[in-house]
Amino acid sequence: MGKTIIQQARGHGSFTYRVRRRAYIYEISYPRLDVSGKAKVIGLINSAGHTAPLAKIRINDKVFYIPACQGLVENQEMEIDGTTVALGNIMKLKDIPNDTPIFNIEIRPGDGGKMVRTSGNYTTIIKRTEKTATLLLSSKKEVELSKECRATIGKVAGQGRKLKPVLKAGKKWHMMKARNKLWPRTSAVKFNAVDHPFGGGRGKRIKSKIAKNNAPPGAKVGHLHPRRTGKRK
């Protein structure tokens, strides 16, 4: 009797393949656009769902969470929507000088910060126009954003996270489980025929397969919507 293959099981959303909600109880955001002034770091939090520690910040009677920057300490004061370039301050791109390291950048003014949030990451402003600022990301890609978007001064804490070796498979399993990642990952050609379209032991001379756009979940395997095919010349 056949089994439900792994793509179908994950899409169904059983307890085995369901994200651990507790890992994502902290939502990264900035205060509203009309909020400005002095704020205070009231705590640093280790969040299982994020690669960097989070800073819990209070301004007036509002509390929000952002990735902590390198060098940030508890009870530190910071400025929101000011003009002073200092570690941890939240400023608009129009007030930040070029080549200043920044992170947690808004794509649209008021969205709370969507870009450059992983541990050790940062970016800089390389050029400006009358209404926009261009950023150079770590992937060497340039992104043009409105000058009204906000960002945090500094670099995200947790640099060197991947340099420490994972010595035990058990630790790696817990690390991946915290973010609901499928691990350990088995090669598709090693599956049984009932568990995967590539399985069964036949046709070990593997060729890349381009899945059809309308293929059902059980058959949509291989390259999904590839940008290009064929051998590079």
C-alpha positions as CSV (number, residue, x, y, z in Angstrom):
1,M,0.0,0.0,0.0
2,G,1.4,3.4,-1.0
3,K,2.2,6.2,1.4
4,T,1.7,9.9,1.4
5,I,5.0,11.3,0.1
6,I,6.9,13.9,2.1
7,Q,5.8,16.9,0.0
8,Q,2.2,16.0,0.6
9,A,2.7,15.4,4.3
10,R,4.4,18.8,4.8
11,G,1.7,20.6,2.9
12,H,-1.0,18.9,5.0
13,G,0.4,20.4,8.1
14,S,0.4,17.6,10.7
15,F,2.1,18.0,14.1
16,T,5.3,16.6,12.6
17,Y,5.5,19.3,10.0
18,R,4.2,22.3,11.8
19,V,6.1,25.3,13.0
20,R,6.7,25.7,16.7
21,R,4.7,28.9,17.5
22,R,6.5,29.6,20.7
23,A,9.7,30.3,18.6
24,Y,8.0,33.2,16.9
25,I,6.3,35.0,19.8
26,Y,8.5,38.1,19.2
27,E,7.6,40.3,16.2
28,I,10.2,42.7,14.9
29,S,8.8,46.2,14.4
30,Y,9.4,49.9,14.8
31,P,7.1,52.2,16.6
32,R,4.6,54.3,14.6
33,L,5.9,56.9,12.2
34,D,4.7,59.8,14.5
35,V,6.6,58.4,17.5
36,S,10.0,60.0,18.2
37,G,12.3,60.9,21.1
38,K,14.3,59.1,23.7
39,A,13.9,55.3,24.2
40,K,15.5,52.8,26.6
41,V,16.7,49.2,26.1
42,I,14.9,47.3,28.9
43,G,16.2,43.8,28.0
44,L,18.1,41.5,25.6
45,I,16.3,38.4,24.5
46,N,17.4,35.1,23.0
47,S,14.8,34.2,20.5
48,A,14.7,30.7,19.0
49,G,13.1,31.9,15.8
50,H,15.8,34.5,15.1
51,T,19.5,34.2,14.4
52,A,20.4,37.4,16.4
53,P,19.5,38.4,19.9
54,L,16.5,40.8,20.2
55,A,16.5,44.1,22.0
56,K,13.3,44.9,24.0
57,I,12.9,48.7,23.8
58,R,10.4,51.0,25.6
59,I,9.4,54.5,24.4
60,N,6.8,56.3,26.5
61,D,4.3,53.4,27.3
62,K,5.0,51.4,24.1
63,V,7.3,48.3,23.8
64,F,8.8,47.0,20.6
65,Y,11.5,44.5,19.5
66,I,14.3,44.8,17.0
67,P,17.5,42.8,16.4
68,A,20.2,44.0,18.8
69,C,23.2,45.7,17.4
70,Q,26.8,44.9,18.4
71,G,27.8,46.7,21.6
72,L,24.2,47.3,22.8
73,V,23.7,46.9,26.5
74,E,20.7,46.9,28.8
75,N,19.4,50.2,30.2
76,Q,21.1,52.0,27.3
77,E,19.3,55.1,26.0
78,M,18.7,55.5,22.3
79,E,17.1,58.1,20.0
80,I,14.2,57.5,17.6
81,D,13.7,59.6,14.5
82,G,16.5,62.0,15.5
83,T,19.6,63.4,13.7
84,T,22.4,62.1,15.9
85,V,24.3,59.2,14.4
86,A,25.0,56.9,17.3
87,L,25.0,53.1,17.9
88,G,21.5,51.8,18.2
89,N,19.7,54.9,17.1
90,I,16.7,54.6,14.7
91,M,16.9,57.2,11.9
92,K,15.4,57.9,8.5
93,L,17.6,57.2,5.5
94,K,17.6,60.9,4.6
95,D,19.4,61.7,7.9
96,I,22.0,58.9,7.7
97,P,25.4,59.7,6.1
98,N,26.8,57.5,3.3
99,D,29.0,54.5,4.3
100,T,27.4,54.4,7.8
101,P,26.6,50.7,8.7
102,I,22.9,50.2,9.1
103,F,20.5,47.3,9.5
104,N,16.7,46.4,9.9
105,I,15.7,48.6,7.1
106,E,12.1,49.4,6.0
107,I,11.1,48.6,2.4
108,R,8.2,51.0,2.7
109,P,8.0,53.8,5.4
110,G,6.2,52.4,8.4
111,D,6.4,48.6,7.7
112,G,8.6,48.0,10.7
113,G,11.9,46.8,9.1
114,K,12.1,43.9,6.7
115,M,15.7,43.9,5.3
116,V,19.2,43.1,6.7
117,R,18.2,41.4,10.0
118,T,20.4,38.3,10.2
119,S,23.2,38.0,12.7
120,G,26.4,39.9,11.8
121,N,24.8,41.6,8.7
122,Y,24.7,45.2,7.8
123,T,24.6,47.5,4.7
124,T,25.5,51.0,3.7
125,I,24.1,53.9,1.6
126,I,26.2,54.4,-1.5
127,K,24.3,57.1,-3.4
128,R,21.2,59.3,-3.2
129,T,18.7,61.1,-5.4
130,E,16.2,63.8,-4.4
131,K,13.7,61.2,-3.1
132,T,15.6,57.9,-2.8
133,A,18.6,56.3,-1.3
134,T,20.5,53.4,-2.9
135,L,21.9,50.6,-0.6
136,L,24.6,48.0,-1.4
137,L,23.5,44.7,0.1
138,S,26.0,41.9,1.2
139,S,24.9,40.0,-2.0
140,K,26.4,42.9,-4.0
141,K,22.9,43.8,-5.1
142,E,21.8,47.4,-5.2
143,V,18.4,48.4,-3.8
144,E,16.7,51.8,-4.1
145,L,14.4,52.8,-1.3
146,S,12.5,55.9,-0.2
147,K,14.5,58.4,2.0
148,E,11.6,58.2,4.5
149,C,12.3,54.6,5.3
150,R,13.9,54.0,8.8
151,A,16.9,51.9,9.8
152,T,19.0,51.2,12.9
153,I,22.6,52.4,13.1
154,G,25.3,49.6,13.6
155,K,25.7,46.0,12.8
156,V,23.5,43.1,13.9
157,A,24.8,41.3,16.9
158,G,25.8,37.6,16.7
159,Q,28.6,37.8,14.1
160,G,30.6,34.6,13.7
161,R,27.6,32.4,14.6
162,K,28.4,29.9,11.9
163,L,32.1,29.6,12.8
164,K,31.4,27.5,15.9
165,P,31.2,23.8,14.7
166,V,28.1,21.7,15.5
167,L,29.8,18.7,17.1
168,K,26.7,16.5,17.6
169,A,23.9,15.5,15.3
170,G,21.5,15.9,18.2
171,K,22.3,19.6,18.6
172,K,21.8,20.2,14.8
173,W,18.5,18.5,15.0
174,H,17.3,20.8,17.8
175,M,18.6,23.8,15.9
176,M,16.6,22.9,12.8
177,K,13.5,21.9,14.8
178,A,13.3,25.3,16.4
179,R,12.7,26.8,13.0
180,N,10.7,23.9,11.6
181,K,13.3,23.0,9.0
182,L,13.4,19.5,7.4
183,W,16.5,17.8,8.7
184,P,18.2,15.4,8.2
185,R,17.5,15.7,4.5
186,T,17.6,12.4,2.5
187,S,18.5,12.4,-1.2
188,A,15.5,11.8,-3.3
189,V,17.0,8.9,-5.3
190,K,17.5,7.0,-2.1
191,F,13.8,6.9,-1.4
192,N,11.4,4.0,-2.1
193,A,9.4,4.3,-5.3
194,V,6.2,4.9,-3.3
195,D,7.7,7.8,-1.3
196,H,9.1,9.9,-4.1
197,P,9.0,10.2,-7.9
198,F,12.8,9.9,-8.0
199,G,12.9,6.8,-5.8
200,G,13.0,3.1,-6.5
201,G,16.6,2.4,-7.5
202,R,16.0,2.7,-11.3
203,G,17.6,5.5,-13.4
204,K,20.5,6.4,-11.2
205,R,21.9,8.5,-14.0
206,I,20.3,11.6,-12.6
207,K,19.1,14.3,-15.0
208,S,17.6,17.5,-13.8
209,K,13.8,17.4,-14.0
210,I,11.7,20.6,-14.5
211,A,8.4,20.2,-12.7
212,K,5.3,21.4,-14.6
213,N,3.6,24.5,-13.1
214,N,0.3,22.7,-12.7
215,A,1.8,19.5,-11.2
216,P,0.1,18.2,-8.0
217,P,2.1,18.4,-4.7
218,G,3.2,14.7,-5.0
219,A,4.7,15.2,-8.4
220,K,6.1,18.8,-8.1
221,V,9.7,17.9,-7.5
222,G,13.0,18.8,-9.1
223,H,13.5,22.3,-10.5
224,L,10.5,24.5,-9.7
225,H,10.2,27.6,-12.0
226,P,13.9,27.6,-13.0
227,R,15.2,30.9,-14.5
228,R,17.3,29.0,-17.0
229,T,18.0,25.4,-18.1
230,G,20.8,23.6,-19.9
231,K,24.6,23.6,-19.5
232,R,26.4,26.9,-18.9
233,K,28.8,27.8,-21.6
